[in-house]
């Protein structure tokens, strides 16, 4: 899943870069883009620098909020995966050197961490499936 995390992060970066070009059809940005070339360049430059500056539809700002939400979902998955890895390492050490009680406690911790990781895996796979048509997508990720 490391490849998925990296790839999905790249897709979100690409979406964020393109957010300023997403508008509803009745957005005022279309009126700005009907002007002369200098006005269009100025509007696009301003809009690129500050999404929403010349826009009344709110779609680019919403897109950026959605991307932030997706990044938080991805971050929770990475956090759960890191936690599970740490618990698994402590459990392996306990198998070699720990008491039965310590091993049993760590085994329960590992089971709990594995369950938390599973809770985050499906949403991350669902996020990836949105980008199924993009280069680098792997069919096994949503599994």
GIRAUR-V996683 format. One record per run of one state. SS is the DSSP state (~ for helix, > for strand, _ for the rest). FROM is the first residue (numbers start at 1). LEN is the number of residues. Records with the same first field share a line. If there is no record, write none. Layout:
SS: FROM-LEN ; FROM-LEN
This chain:
_: 1-1 ; 22-7 ; 33-4 ; 50-9 ; 98-2 ; 130-14
~: 2-20 ; 29-4 ; 37-13 ; 59-39 ; 100-30
